[in-house]
Amino acid sequence: MQNRKNKKRYEKDNIKSFMVSKETTLLPFIIEKLSSLSRTEVKALLKYKHIAVKGKPVTQFDLPLLPGDKVDVNFGRSFYQFSHPQIKILYEDEWMIVIEKSSGLLSVANETTKDKTAHFILREYIRRDNPEAELFVCHRLDQFTSGILIFSKDEALKDEMRENWDFYVKERKYVCVTERVPDKLEDDITSYLEENNHLHVHSTSNANRGKLAATHYKVIQSRGRYALVDVEIFTGKKNQIRVHMSDIG
């Protein structure tokens, strides 16, 4: 007897595609194209998202179809559309994934959190097709910073991105809200940043103890004691923006 314990089954895609030649709706179109299947079987394909129109899985039986629309039927498994409240996939191909990360989500694991991270969630997503797939971190964003993150599906590409980051990324800009309006509406801030034993980052004048960090900011608008500030960093140091904003009060 075969031991199936801990064995996970990964179905594969088995897709047939059809082009719409005249205006119609989805259910009669599929029934006509899949004449060997019963109406009940076709409805089951729809119900469990085995049918996609123009690349998106659908369940609406009376969805209007226009000439030129492409209808895909997946006999192997349901079509999967990635959805997560804190991650939006902006671009994906065989080499990389580019996402928009929400504030509050860790980029990668730390000592206390392993699975609630952008890296873990996306790695599980790509392992749906290949259980051995790996995902590599090209750079990071602080947990409470929202913005664009790039992950590589290929280790060599990850090394290339990291080693030549300044060549590929010409501008690193952020928008932040400060409590108190800066005295100068636009300025440059330069200091050396060091991290103490409690993992708190702060500025120091000692170049031998810290790493050089350079920031340019410009106040976009203000209201009361709050300011909306456009920030560009020329060095990517941990907590750089927070420390430099703190340095000017």
Buried (B, 14 or more C-beta within 10 A) or exposed (E): EEEEEEEEEEEEEEBEEBEBEEEBEBBEBBBEBBEEBEEEEBBEBBEBBBBBBEEEBBBEBEBEBEEEBEBBBBEEBBBEEBEBEBBEBEEBEEEBBBBEBBEEBBBBEEEEEEEEBBBBBBBEBBBEEEEEEEBBBBBBBBBEBBBEBBBBBBEEBBEBBBEEBEEEBEEBEBEBEBEEBBEEEEBEBEBBBBBEEEEEBBBEEEEEEBBEBBBBBEBEEBEEEEBBBBBBBBBEBBBBBBBBBEEBE
